[in-house]
């Protein structure tokens, strides 16, 4: 890929968008498999995380490594390598200009596969996420190509491995974003002191971290194995009886043998390991489990024991009752319903109180960090939040599992952010991102809503048909959850809301609008929410509000960037929310942001976006203590939860 190629791409975009846009609802590839790797009696899992070898390509010659076949031998034979941790973003690891590299980078490492894996097993290579596009080779043989950051992909490598010997894995990662990637960006050529250079730009307000962001696993399955499990649940009207409906897909030769009718033994265990329901399926490999005296899955603070999970054990059996495969997953039993005014879980109205967030931390960027994840969930519970939106891309599978366990509701967002310049190719990739997301997360009880975009340019004429196609496609994949999108245009300009089930809007009163004017917050929020509801007659969420705050900056009276100002901005919004809650259709408030995060370099950003109530190091600003009182007060009033003993500091008797 040369500099002239990028000039050609730019020219083609100008030509393309001068033509009237006609969108066709084409099929997108369907994901198969992708169950989270778990060990069992029939499966083994091995991590390939650790220190890999790393090479960056020349920005002006990003495809050189492919042409010169760097994958055919160790990377160190082609270029000098440096050590690189996996999982992690590569941008902040070194002390040179790797941070702003545009284009391809390469990873490789060696690993052994035991001889025992060669016997009657299949071997799979799975990546939790590589951003943005990945090409993978094993021992010089191409295995898989995947486009879309933040989502898993896998491939069978059974016939490519050396058993009882050394193997080599090579990965090429490309971080370039253009107008048909999800998210979108632009590549331009600009002059610099050495001549010309390539610059990546994008409109979204977070740093385009790249690399192998999540864990890499090898795992085994039997020759015929459980490839997919889909679970849905239901509750009786009095919530005393729960139903678990399961459907299983099988991969392997035994599944096609006429005289070998495979069947499923499904066992459901409670938290104490007691069997509470079981069933044997017929050849359709699906069935129903009924649980008496069920313990429903409840969000945090809506029940004394939130996040209750059962364990579903799926056994694949042959006609002669031979055990072929075993897979286990956690199941939360709950129901969701919604209408033009409210959203209910297990028949009880929900009021969302939470955050927009980012997977972002110092040094490792967007790389999976279990210590940080646990800290974040501790802070979510400390502050009394019951939900968050995965702004603006799918979060790690590990964090989704943690949300299940802790009763934190998730608005699950695909990576479409600042969507514009609608095209047929973009539509296909947008739909593909949602298909992959829903396939991955459909079994999580914590996922209560799908978000199909953040701040798309929905004032455009093409937005109407575009988002109608995207929303209808999402419903075709899962009709059990409502659909939203975080909209930033005024309601008078929006053309996407009619296709949504719940309207979410982002607005920064006293920050981007009427900067510093605390007297122009409360009524503006009330008026806009009412206008959205009147326009669409649907439930309303304020999905973003806030103000940048430099920790330690104090000014009285309150002044922009000070901790006092952030606190006052929150308080003025709280007044509006309480008025809106009385109307019955206002169902949630989400602060932007949970914690400070890195952005592209800008004179409006000092080290990144500072709208967090926690610093990037996960320490509270003054507004965090105010928000904690707010969220627990809402929990007490709406869900009858109790106050933490340390919520209020003793002052006097």
Legacy VTK file of the C-alpha trace (Angstrom):
# vtk DataFile Version 3.0
C-alpha trace
ASCII
DATASET POLYDATA
POINTS 653 float
0.000 0.000 0.000
1.671 3.213 -1.152
1.100 6.895 -0.530
-0.464 7.216 -3.972
-2.966 4.506 -2.977
-4.297 6.729 -0.186
-4.644 9.622 -2.656
-6.661 7.355 -4.932
-8.907 6.272 -2.051
-9.589 9.896 -1.142
-10.520 10.695 -4.717
-12.837 7.729 -4.968
-14.688 8.829 -1.822
-15.314 12.262 -3.308
-16.708 10.646 -6.459
-18.774 8.064 -4.583
-20.595 10.494 -2.334
-21.492 12.847 -5.135
-23.883 10.137 -6.330
-27.309 9.628 -4.731
-27.183 6.898 -2.113
-29.363 3.819 -2.583
-28.945 1.165 0.124
-29.667 -2.525 -0.396
-30.321 -4.851 2.535
-27.718 -7.512 1.749
-26.877 -10.566 3.840
-23.791 -10.498 6.062
-21.643 -13.514 7.020
-22.938 -15.424 10.018
-20.602 -16.196 12.917
-20.157 -19.840 13.877
-18.796 -21.203 17.136
-16.816 -18.738 19.236
-17.804 -20.148 22.641
-15.589 -18.716 25.355
-12.685 -21.145 25.924
-13.378 -23.285 29.010
-11.746 -26.444 30.223
-13.857 -29.531 30.857
-13.565 -33.323 30.863
-13.218 -33.155 27.075
-11.441 -29.827 26.509
-8.095 -28.244 27.312
-7.188 -24.549 27.124
-3.713 -23.075 26.811
-2.893 -19.361 26.922
-0.441 -17.792 24.475
-0.352 -14.534 26.434
3.046 -13.175 27.388
5.937 -11.391 25.711
5.882 -11.599 21.925
8.346 -10.279 19.329
7.287 -7.089 17.570
8.145 -5.204 14.384
6.586 -2.068 12.932
6.286 -1.680 9.178
7.393 1.441 7.358
4.403 3.767 7.218
5.015 4.451 3.529
5.275 0.733 2.743
2.779 -1.116 4.994
2.460 -4.237 2.807
6.203 -4.905 2.504
6.039 -7.685 5.084
3.407 -9.538 3.085
5.305 -9.165 -0.199
8.575 -10.236 1.422
6.843 -13.075 3.317
7.958 -12.119 6.811
5.506 -14.750 8.060
7.545 -17.542 6.423
10.292 -17.296 9.040
10.981 -15.708 12.396
10.415 -11.952 12.297
13.910 -11.374 13.647
15.269 -12.780 10.354
13.579 -9.932 8.462
13.800 -6.974 10.844
15.159 -6.243 14.338
12.423 -7.047 16.860
11.491 -5.592 20.231
9.591 -7.297 23.067
5.868 -6.546 23.230
3.372 -7.671 25.891
0.191 -9.502 24.839
-2.506 -8.538 25.626
-1.866 -4.794 25.449
-2.048 -1.851 23.103
1.399 -1.308 21.614
1.138 2.504 21.473
2.386 3.478 24.950
4.874 0.682 25.589
7.970 2.205 23.983
9.679 5.574 24.394
9.760 6.484 20.700
7.025 7.577 18.286
5.306 4.182 18.056
2.344 5.845 19.766
1.265 7.584 16.554
2.222 4.862 14.080
-0.233 4.406 11.213
-0.456 1.139 9.316
0.734 -2.382 9.960
2.753 -3.958 12.754
3.852 -7.561 13.175
3.977 -9.963 16.129
5.356 -13.468 16.463
6.223 -16.022 19.133
7.032 -19.717 19.459
5.088 -22.297 21.432
4.986 -26.053 21.958
2.022 -28.349 21.430
2.062 -31.610 23.423
2.066 -34.958 21.585
-1.116 -35.939 23.409
-3.058 -33.278 21.497
-2.556 -35.204 18.249
-4.928 -37.982 19.335
-8.600 -37.713 18.301
-8.816 -33.987 18.950
-9.265 -30.769 17.048
-7.203 -27.681 17.903
-8.466 -24.125 17.672
-6.667 -20.780 17.795
-8.742 -17.954 19.275
-8.123 -14.223 19.645
-10.242 -12.173 22.056
-9.598 -9.020 20.006
-7.077 -7.480 17.623
-7.563 -3.864 16.584
-8.324 -3.128 13.845
-7.605 -5.766 11.184
-5.638 -8.972 11.695
-3.923 -11.555 9.504
-2.666 -14.731 11.204
-0.212 -17.419 10.126
0.822 -20.678 11.832
4.194 -22.076 10.782
4.078 -19.868 7.689
0.585 -20.988 6.616
-2.224 -18.424 6.524
-4.922 -19.293 9.063
-7.425 -16.455 9.272
-8.124 -12.836 8.415
-10.455 -10.759 10.582
-11.658 -7.176 10.315
-13.280 -5.497 13.340
-11.599 -4.564 16.574
-13.002 -5.469 19.998
-14.550 -8.772 18.865
-13.221 -12.354 18.955
-12.276 -14.585 16.043
-10.926 -18.100 15.745
-9.817 -20.756 13.289
-9.072 -24.462 13.360
-5.337 -25.201 13.218
-5.373 -28.983 13.751
-3.570 -29.776 10.490
-1.063 -26.916 10.703
0.597 -27.736 14.028
3.725 -29.697 14.842
2.806 -32.020 17.723
5.436 -32.633 20.369
7.504 -29.916 18.695
7.947 -26.187 18.344
5.487 -23.992 16.421
5.420 -20.338 15.404
2.491 -17.934 15.264
2.718 -14.685 13.278
0.201 -11.844 13.337
-0.007 -8.737 11.178
-2.184 -5.985 12.669
-3.381 -2.921 10.737
-4.775 0.058 12.663
-5.756 2.173 9.643
-9.299 3.559 9.727
-11.025 4.844 6.592
-14.601 5.829 5.728
-15.741 2.216 5.346
-14.261 0.814 8.548
-16.178 0.588 11.834
-15.336 3.009 13.410
-14.554 5.420 10.603
-11.493 7.553 10.058
-9.430 9.176 7.318
-5.912 8.673 5.998
-4.231 11.720 4.498
-0.813 12.678 3.171
0.666 15.825 4.667
4.075 17.462 4.277
6.588 17.298 7.113
10.258 18.132 7.625
11.335 14.960 5.791
8.948 15.353 2.852
5.545 13.663 3.199
3.984 11.562 5.920
0.744 9.680 6.527
-1.665 10.972 9.161
-4.610 9.119 10.654
-7.506 11.333 11.730
-10.879 10.551 13.245
-13.709 12.511 14.810
-14.354 10.293 17.827
-12.960 11.510 21.122
-10.815 8.599 22.306
-7.391 7.386 21.293
-7.200 4.813 18.498
-5.225 2.268 20.491
-4.147 -0.781 18.490
-2.599 -4.214 18.839
-3.493 -7.615 20.278
-5.825 -6.264 22.948
-7.184 -9.444 24.504
-6.008 -12.933 25.279
-4.859 -15.478 22.713
-5.762 -19.109 23.374
-5.223 -22.533 21.933
-7.953 -24.930 22.934
-8.944 -28.472 22.103
-12.289 -30.037 21.308
-13.266 -33.609 20.496
-13.651 -34.511 16.814
-17.391 -33.985 17.194
-18.096 -31.186 19.615
-20.535 -28.590 20.947
-20.036 -25.622 18.643
-22.760 -23.241 19.823
-25.096 -22.871 22.773
-27.925 -20.342 22.759
-29.901 -19.723 25.958
-33.086 -17.768 26.634
-35.037 -17.583 29.885
-38.493 -16.795 31.207
-40.243 -16.347 34.555
-43.783 -17.135 35.665
-45.975 -14.146 36.548
-45.290 -14.579 40.252
-41.559 -15.178 39.556
-41.653 -18.502 41.395
-40.900 -20.700 38.375
-38.141 -20.128 35.854
-37.639 -21.627 32.422
-34.314 -22.055 30.647
-34.571 -22.757 26.924
-31.412 -24.063 25.280
-30.411 -24.780 21.714
-27.163 -26.526 20.767
-25.299 -26.769 17.449
-22.759 -29.520 16.833
-19.720 -29.652 14.570
-18.102 -32.916 13.475
-18.447 -36.056 11.409
-20.528 -37.935 14.003
-23.244 -35.309 13.583
-23.769 -36.488 10.000
-23.913 -40.245 10.606
-27.423 -41.544 9.959
-27.134 -44.378 12.497
-25.733 -42.142 15.247
-28.439 -39.864 16.620
-26.733 -37.372 18.897
-28.579 -36.007 21.903
-28.027 -33.588 24.764
-28.083 -34.162 28.512
-28.651 -30.752 30.102
-28.133 -30.242 33.834
-28.744 -27.024 35.727
-27.005 -26.454 39.076
-27.511 -23.665 41.611
-24.690 -21.750 43.312
-24.294 -24.494 45.902
-23.794 -27.104 43.178
-27.200 -28.717 43.747
-28.949 -30.089 40.663
-32.215 -28.146 40.270
-33.320 -29.246 36.793
-32.286 -31.643 34.072
-33.523 -32.828 30.696
-32.507 -35.043 27.804
-33.094 -33.661 24.327
-34.006 -35.510 21.176
-32.042 -35.255 17.951
-33.004 -31.585 17.614
-30.443 -30.804 20.346
-32.593 -28.348 22.226
-34.968 -28.291 25.128
-36.381 -26.659 28.230
-35.426 -26.766 31.887
-37.951 -25.737 34.528
-36.771 -24.435 37.885
-39.147 -24.309 40.842
-38.515 -21.749 43.584
-36.268 -19.991 41.095
-33.787 -17.327 42.113
-34.038 -14.651 39.390
-31.144 -12.565 38.148
-31.562 -9.068 39.616
-29.487 -5.924 39.046
-27.279 -4.528 41.797
-29.254 -2.825 44.600
-32.590 -4.125 43.277
-32.274 -7.288 45.396
-30.228 -8.369 48.443
-28.544 -11.048 46.280
-28.024 -9.497 42.853
-26.491 -11.299 39.912
-27.623 -14.806 40.849
-26.239 -17.314 38.346
-26.933 -20.963 37.727
-24.489 -23.259 35.935
-25.743 -24.993 32.811
-23.907 -28.196 31.969
-24.306 -29.418 28.389
-23.269 -33.000 27.634
-23.185 -34.226 24.052
-23.921 -37.941 23.859
-23.858 -40.506 21.054
-26.605 -43.070 20.450
-24.773 -45.564 22.660
-24.565 -42.933 25.449
-20.856 -42.383 24.806
-19.832 -38.943 26.156
-18.544 -36.890 23.228
-18.204 -33.384 24.696
-18.986 -31.271 27.780
-19.394 -27.490 27.951
-20.526 -25.370 30.903
-21.718 -21.789 31.096
-23.366 -19.475 33.610
-27.055 -18.649 33.197
-29.086 -15.858 34.789
-32.863 -16.322 34.714
-34.702 -13.069 34.071
-37.241 -11.408 31.795
-37.187 -8.071 29.997
-40.142 -6.071 28.698
-40.740 -2.521 27.549
-43.430 -0.264 26.160
-43.789 3.415 25.276
-43.184 4.543 28.865
-41.046 2.106 30.800
-38.534 -0.715 30.787
-38.974 -3.645 33.174
-36.841 -6.488 34.453
-38.700 -9.404 36.041
-41.818 -7.248 35.909
-40.280 -4.380 37.898
-39.539 -0.940 36.360
-35.874 -0.110 35.871
-34.295 3.263 36.475
-30.780 3.205 35.058
-28.105 5.037 37.031
-24.659 4.567 35.639
-21.905 5.655 33.285
-20.470 5.798 29.875
-17.046 4.201 30.148
-13.912 3.324 28.214
-11.541 0.391 28.292
-8.534 2.616 28.881
-5.576 2.714 31.249
-2.060 4.035 31.481
0.618 2.060 29.610
-1.512 -0.927 28.515
-4.082 1.262 26.714
-7.054 -0.928 25.825
-5.283 -4.173 26.686
-7.119 -6.604 28.961
-6.095 -5.997 32.575
-7.797 -8.174 35.184
-6.583 -6.086 38.112
-8.032 -2.924 36.561
-11.287 -4.707 35.725
-11.791 -5.825 39.318
-10.965 -2.327 40.587
-13.501 -0.800 38.191
-16.291 -3.109 39.337
-15.446 -2.396 42.968
-15.786 1.318 42.203
-19.067 0.797 40.327
-20.530 -0.928 43.372
-18.979 1.582 45.790
-20.658 4.461 43.954
-24.023 2.689 43.700
-24.235 2.372 39.903
-26.433 -0.355 38.469
-25.434 -0.056 34.805
-23.070 1.218 32.151
-22.870 1.503 28.382
-19.946 -0.150 26.597
-19.096 3.124 24.919
-18.103 2.975 22.123
-17.298 -0.648 21.257
-17.730 -4.138 22.731
-15.826 -4.674 25.994
-13.900 -7.807 26.934
-15.711 -11.094 27.462
-14.203 -11.239 30.931
-15.836 -7.931 31.859
-19.189 -9.190 30.534
-18.896 -12.255 32.767
-18.042 -9.997 35.705
-21.129 -7.880 35.024
-23.247 -11.049 35.070
-21.814 -12.035 38.438
-22.219 -8.598 40.049
-25.631 -7.662 38.680
-24.465 -4.706 36.600
-26.744 -4.048 33.626
-25.075 -3.426 30.271
-26.161 -1.376 27.286
-24.014 -3.241 24.772
-22.712 -0.954 22.023
-21.197 -1.881 18.678
-18.082 0.024 17.472
-19.978 2.423 15.201
-19.206 5.914 16.492
-19.737 9.282 14.761
-21.207 7.345 11.848
-21.361 9.421 8.650
-20.921 9.218 4.882
-23.329 6.305 4.690
-22.538 3.740 1.991
-23.402 0.176 1.050
-19.985 -1.072 2.162
-20.227 0.726 5.497
-23.725 -0.692 6.039
-22.436 -4.221 5.515
-19.623 -3.796 8.027
-21.894 -2.037 10.522
-24.327 -4.948 10.370
-21.453 -7.417 10.633
-20.204 -5.712 13.801
-23.656 -6.125 15.345
-23.957 -9.726 14.204
-20.620 -10.592 15.812
-21.499 -8.659 18.975
-24.906 -10.281 19.428
-23.530 -13.729 18.670
-20.891 -13.222 21.359
-23.058 -11.626 24.065
-26.566 -13.029 23.553
-26.345 -15.381 26.562
-25.338 -12.719 29.096
-28.153 -11.782 31.508
-26.384 -8.480 32.191
-26.942 -7.374 28.596
-30.332 -5.653 28.633
-30.134 -3.431 25.556
-28.273 -3.143 22.233
-26.839 0.224 21.175
-26.379 0.379 17.415
-24.313 3.605 17.308
-22.927 6.527 19.276
-23.543 10.062 18.041
-24.203 9.095 14.416
-24.844 11.952 12.013
-28.574 11.273 12.028
-29.498 14.612 10.547
-28.359 13.350 7.159
-31.007 12.447 4.581
-29.531 8.952 4.270
-29.718 8.291 8.021
-33.405 7.366 7.885
-33.096 4.347 5.600
-29.627 3.446 6.890
-30.647 3.105 10.532
-33.946 1.482 9.669
-31.945 -1.292 7.984
-29.486 -1.525 10.881
-32.224 -1.591 13.551
-34.375 -4.148 11.728
-31.319 -6.351 11.187
-30.530 -6.160 14.917
-34.097 -7.184 15.810
-33.869 -10.116 13.419
-30.934 -11.399 15.452
-32.450 -10.746 18.891
-35.959 -9.496 19.575
-35.702 -10.099 23.343
-33.847 -6.835 24.039
-34.685 -3.248 23.046
-32.563 -1.203 20.665
-31.162 2.266 21.277
-28.495 4.633 19.956
-26.876 7.603 21.682
-27.982 10.583 19.598
-26.340 14.006 19.689
-28.267 15.960 17.037
-31.380 17.934 18.112
-34.663 16.046 17.942
-35.827 18.344 15.166
-33.026 17.070 12.907
-32.905 13.405 13.895
-34.008 10.762 11.399
-33.020 7.594 13.282
-35.155 7.688 16.433
-38.250 6.265 14.760
-36.342 2.976 14.269
-35.316 2.699 17.940
-37.178 1.275 20.936
-35.619 3.633 23.483
-34.265 7.119 22.809
-30.888 7.993 24.326
-29.475 11.490 23.916
-26.115 13.109 24.711
-25.898 16.766 25.710
-23.279 18.850 27.530
-25.097 21.827 29.012
-22.728 24.351 30.632
-19.784 22.698 28.863
-20.006 22.544 25.063
-23.269 24.511 25.204
-23.356 27.757 27.228
-19.937 27.073 28.723
-19.756 27.927 32.410
-23.430 28.904 32.710
-24.757 26.790 35.571
-28.030 28.714 35.352
-28.638 27.220 31.897
-28.642 23.525 32.773
-31.750 22.297 34.579
-34.501 23.719 32.399
-32.605 22.937 29.190
-32.339 19.256 30.185
-36.031 19.115 31.109
-37.119 20.805 27.892
-35.003 18.603 25.638
-36.063 15.333 27.266
-39.718 16.346 26.987
-39.186 17.258 23.330
-37.625 13.882 22.528
-40.476 12.054 24.256
-43.139 14.159 22.551
-41.474 13.624 19.172
-41.199 9.816 19.392
-43.449 8.743 22.293
-40.781 6.394 23.631
-38.818 6.011 26.903
-35.956 8.490 27.257
-32.444 8.122 28.703
-29.861 10.879 29.043
-26.879 8.805 27.977
-24.158 11.467 28.364
-23.689 14.646 30.395
-20.715 16.055 32.282
-17.790 18.456 32.407
-14.015 18.136 32.141
-12.350 18.400 35.541
-8.704 18.679 36.446
-8.217 16.783 39.679
-6.962 19.054 42.444
-8.141 22.274 40.794
-10.419 24.111 43.242
-12.128 27.428 42.627
-14.894 29.163 44.583
-17.219 30.236 43.105
-17.254 27.308 40.710
-15.301 27.797 37.474
-14.885 25.548 34.442
-12.345 22.708 34.865
-12.526 22.889 38.671
-13.845 20.090 40.868
-16.444 22.497 42.225
-17.753 23.117 38.719
-18.157 19.405 37.925
-20.027 18.958 41.205
-22.353 21.877 40.420
-22.995 20.600 36.884
-24.036 17.234 38.300
-26.290 18.826 40.912
-28.127 20.929 38.307
-28.694 17.787 36.217
-29.995 15.895 39.260
-32.721 18.517 39.681
-33.771 18.024 36.079
-33.741 14.237 36.352
-35.956 14.270 39.442
-38.519 16.410 37.644
-38.379 14.136 34.614
-38.739 10.941 36.671
-42.181 12.145 37.759
-43.358 11.934 34.162
-43.003 8.146 34.028
-41.129 7.846 30.735
-37.667 9.086 31.793
-35.795 5.887 32.657
-32.119 6.644 33.177
-29.134 8.910 33.718
-25.577 8.146 32.617
-22.614 10.325 33.565
-19.868 10.846 31.033
-17.416 9.485 32.096
-16.544 6.847 34.644
-12.808 7.688 34.498
-10.480 10.012 32.621
-9.173 8.541 29.368
-6.687 9.206 26.601
-7.617 10.989 23.367
-5.788 12.110 20.245
-3.558 15.140 20.801
-5.528 18.385 20.859
-5.264 21.853 22.381
-8.679 21.196 23.986
-7.413 18.056 25.729
-4.726 18.190 28.423
-3.507 14.600 28.509
-6.906 13.338 27.379
-10.569 13.690 28.267
-10.977 14.681 31.934
-14.723 14.176 32.344
-14.245 11.155 34.588
-15.555 11.148 38.141
-12.477 9.007 38.761
-8.982 9.835 37.556
-7.269 7.578 35.045
-5.589 5.977 38.080
-9.095 5.207 39.438
-9.115 7.660 42.341
-12.266 9.717 43.077
-12.735 13.379 42.331
-15.083 15.430 44.513
-18.048 14.739 42.212
-17.703 10.989 42.827
-18.759 11.442 46.453
-21.771 13.537 45.422
-22.746 10.989 42.777
-22.436 8.188 45.313
-24.969 9.889 47.570
-27.247 10.407 44.577
-27.131 6.823 43.334
-27.668 5.258 46.755
-30.516 7.687 47.462
-32.162 6.551 44.220
-31.543 2.935 45.196
-33.224 3.480 48.549
-36.226 5.332 47.113
-36.795 3.124 44.078
-35.514 -0.295 45.137
-35.481 -0.107 48.945
-31.763 -0.800 49.223
-29.911 0.119 52.402
-27.276 2.851 52.727
-23.594 1.953 53.181
-22.401 2.824 56.676
-19.738 5.191 55.324
-22.019 7.092 52.930
-22.279 10.098 55.243
-19.441 11.373 57.397
-20.341 12.140 61.015
-20.600 15.879 61.684
-22.524 16.494 64.896
-25.325 15.165 67.065
LINES 1 654
653 0 1 2 3 4 5 6 7 8 9 10 11 12 13 14 15 16 17 18 19 20 21 22 23 24 25 26 27 28 29 30 31 32 33 34 35 36 37 38 39 40 41 42 43 44 45 46 47 48 49 50 51 52 53 54 55 56 57 58 59 60 61 62 63 64 65 66 67 68 69 70 71 72 73 74 75 76 77 78 79 80 81 82 83 84 85 86 87 88 89 90 91 92 93 94 95 96 97 98 99 100 101 102 103 104 105 106 107 108 109 110 111 112 113 114 115 116 117 118 119 120 121 122 123 124 125 126 127 128 129 130 131 132 133 134 135 136 137 138 139 140 141 142 143 144 145 146 147 148 149 150 151 152 153 154 155 156 157 158 159 160 161 162 163 164 165 166 167 168 169 170 171 172 173 174 175 176 177 178 179 180 181 182 183 184 185 186 187 188 189 190 191 192 193 194 195 196 197 198 199 200 201 202 203 204 205 206 207 208 209 210 211 212 213 214 215 216 217 218 219 220 221 222 223 224 225 226 227 228 229 230 231 232 233 234 235 236 237 238 239 240 241 242 243 244 245 246 247 248 249 250 251 252 253 254 255 256 257 258 259 260 261 262 263 264 265 266 267 268 269 270 271 272 273 274 275 276 277 278 279 280 281 282 283 284 285 286 287 288 289 290 291 292 293 294 295 296 297 298 299 300 301 302 303 304 305 306 307 308 309 310 311 312 313 314 315 316 317 318 319 320 321 322 323 324 325 326 327 328 329 330 331 332 333 334 335 336 337 338 339 340 341 342 343 344 345 346 347 348 349 350 351 352 353 354 355 356 357 358 359 360 361 362 363 364 365 366 367 368 369 370 371 372 373 374 375 376 377 378 379 380 381 382 383 384 385 386 387 388 389 390 391 392 393 394 395 396 397 398 399 400 401 402 403 404 405 406 407 408 409 410 411 412 413 414 415 416 417 418 419 420 421 422 423 424 425 426 427 428 429 430 431 432 433 434 435 436 437 438 439 440 441 442 443 444 445 446 447 448 449 450 451 452 453 454 455 456 457 458 459 460 461 462 463 464 465 466 467 468 469 470 471 472 473 474 475 476 477 478 479 480 481 482 483 484 485 486 487 488 489 490 491 492 493 494 495 496 497 498 499 500 501 502 503 504 505 506 507 508 509 510 511 512 513 514 515 516 517 518 519 520 521 522 523 524 525 526 527 528 529 530 531 532 533 534 535 536 537 538 539 540 541 542 543 544 545 546 547 548 549 550 551 552 553 554 555 556 557 558 559 560 561 562 563 564 565 566 567 568 569 570 571 572 573 574 575 576 577 578 579 580 581 582 583 584 585 586 587 588 589 590 591 592 593 594 595 596 597 598 599 600 601 602 603 604 605 606 607 608 609 610 611 612 613 614 615 616 617 618 619 620 621 622 623 624 625 626 627 628 629 630 631 632 633 634 635 636 637 638 639 640 641 642 643 644 645 646 647 648 649 650 651 652
